[in-house]
Amino acid sequence: MEILLPIAIGVLFGCGCYLVLRRNIVRVLLGIMLFSQGANLLLFAGAGLTPGAPPVIAGTADTFDGPYADPLPQALVLTAIVIGFAVLAFAIVLVLRAYQRGGSEDLDDFHHSEN
């Protein structure tokens, strides 16, 4: 599991970078989405994994006894998911508006149509 997570993060960032550099505006949008998911996994992996441990201590306990999962990275990832969804929804609206205005999905067509 420890080797699989960095590989998955690298693949997400690599595929996201490849797609962002394409000329098709839909592929750029998918690349932004992959960057967002890679960043979420990076935040989650940076905190360390504590399998089988809850993110809170028991209500009857006064101190931490045994391993526990840090709840802060989980809250950050949940916040990043919500923000990423909002940015993706906004980007989809921009792509639809650009397609309606330009009539093409190719980014080079937008540049040539403005001149």
N, C-alpha and C positions, 0 to 999 in steps of 0.2 A: 504494500500500500504506500509506503514511504517513497518508493521510486516511481510509482504510477502517477502520483499527483503532480510532481514537477514536469513529467513528460506531458501530461494533459494540459497543464498551464502553458508550456512551450508550444504545443500544437495549436492551442486556441489563439495565442498571440501571433504565431507565425501565419496561420490561415487568415486571421484578421488583418494583418499587415499586407498580405498578398491581395486580399479583396479590396482593401481601401485604395490600393494603387491601380485598380482597374478603371476603365473608362465608363463602364456601365454604372449608372447611378443606383440601381437596385443592389448591385454587388458591393458598392461602397457602404450602403446601409447595412447589409449583412456583415460586412467587416467591422463596422462600429458595434454591432450587436455581439460579435465574437470577442472584441476587445473588452466589452463590459463583462462578459461571462468570465474571461480570463482574469480580469482584475478582482472579481468576486472570489474566485478560487484562490488567488494569490493572498488576499486578505485572510481567508479562512485557513490556508496552509501556514501562513506566517505566525499564527497564534499557537500552533501545535495541536495535535490531536490527542484527546484523552478518551479512548473508547470505553464505553460502558459506564461513564461517570456523568452524573447530572450537572447542569450548569449552576445550580444553587445548593446551598447547604440545607440540611433538615431544619425544620422549625423548632425542634426541641434542642438542637445542638447550639452550644455557645461558641465553639471554635471549629475550625476546619479539621476534620479527621479523615484522612485518606485522600486519594486523588479526587479532584473536582475539575470540571471544565470551566474555563474563563468565559463569562457571559458577554463581555465587551466585544470581542471579535464577531460573535454571532449577531449582536445588535448592529454592528457596523455593516456586516454583510447584508442583513435585512434592509437596512437603510440604503445601501448601494443598489440593491435590486430594485427598490421603489424608484430611486433617482434614475437608474438606467432605463427603466420602463418609461418614465416620463420623457426622457431625452429621446428614446426610440420613437415614441408616439409623435413627438414634435417633429422629428426628422421625417417620419412617414408623411405627415401633412405637408412638409416642405417639398418632398419628392413628388407627391401628387400634384401640388401646385406648379412645380417646375415642368412636369410632364404635360399638364394642361396648357401651359403657356408656350412651351417649346415644341411639343408634339414628338419628342424623342427621348430615349433613355440614355443616349450617348452624351457624355459631358462635353465632347468636342463640338457637338452641334450647338450647344448653348453659347459657346465662345464665338463661333462663326456667325450666329444669327444676330448677335448684338452689334456687330460692326457694319 
